[in-house]
Amino acid sequence: MGPHAASTPLTSAEQADELEHKMMEELNDKIATKSALFAMADGDLDYVGGAALQARNPGKYFLMGADPRLPKMPDKPTLLDFFKHRFVSMNHLLQSAALALKVGHEEKVVLACLLHDIGVAGFIRCDHGYWGAQLIEPYVDEEVSWAVRVHQALRFFPDESVGYKYPDMYLKYFGPDYQPEPYIVEEYKRARSHKYYMTARLICVNDIYAFDPNAKVNLDDFVDIIGRNFKQPKEGLGFDNTPASHMWRTLMWPTRFL
């Protein structure tokens, strides 16, 4: 190949082939698959079945375990392992928990702040409070999981008693005319009279001020609180046969074929 050919820009198809070849090398010649939800996030409703994918990659098998492109997880992973190896960002969660700890809130509130956005950090943005609560429900006090779930709704509604107003950030992100969907409004109404309302509200208070890019925070500061308030299964998260185990496994193996 001459110098001119080497400098010729690749076509889109050639770029895709090159990227796929590089990925296969990183995957030790296995085929990694993406979920339908991943494709829908790009507005793509096309479905490519296993036979078609394998036809594009003759002689290769599908990935049915850990993705070598991701950090290796231990055989019996803990919550701390997921923080370190699967959550895309810890800074906001740690800032939120640090604020709660600094003002002297009890450990359940601190833990709720630490875990309130793990749905975003490890899974998906849409309805992240509900997803996050479902992930942690078997392992924490009911107060913590309930608060994580309901902060999803409370954050859209002010509460002057704790100095919480509608976030300026939301005006910037969603526009001045945005109105929460009816299910969010109904959740808020139910939550107002719940015995754990204030725990969920304190998540909101310690959430909205926890976006300082220069804040110095450390997961080690919360190891003892996690140890006292998160029921780590001896089998490891994902292998303990709870209603949430499959979700932790999905976080471990996001490109597993089945």
GIFEN-V174857 format. One record per run of one state. SS is the DSSP state (2 for helix, 1 for strand, 0 for the rest). FROM is the first residue (numbers start at 0). LEN is the number of residues. If there is no record, write none. Layout:
# GIFEN-V174857
ss->(SS & SS)
from->(FROM & FROM)
len->(LEN & LEN)
This chain:
# GIFEN-V174857
ss->(0 & 2 & 0 & 2 & 0 & 1 & 0 & 2 & 0 & 2 & 0 & 1 & 0 & 2 & 0 & 2 & 0 & 2 & 0 & 2 & 0 & 2 & 0 & 2 & 0 & 1 & 2 & 0 & 1 & 0 & 2 & 0 & 2 & 0 & 2 & 0 & 2 & 0 & 2 & 0)
from->(0 & 2 & 7 & 11 & 26 & 29 & 31 & 35 & 40 & 49 & 56 & 60 & 62 & 78 & 85 & 90 & 102 & 106 & 115 & 117 & 122 & 127 & 139 & 141 & 154 & 158 & 159 & 162 & 163 & 164 & 167 & 174 & 181 & 192 & 196 & 207 & 218 & 229 & 244 & 252)
len->(2 & 5 & 4 & 15 & 3 & 2 & 4 & 5 & 9 & 7 & 4 & 2 & 16 & 7 & 5 & 12 & 4 & 9 & 2 & 5 & 5 & 12 & 2 & 13 & 4 & 1 & 3 & 1 & 1 & 3 & 7 & 7 & 11 & 4 & 11 & 11 & 11 & 15 & 8 & 6)
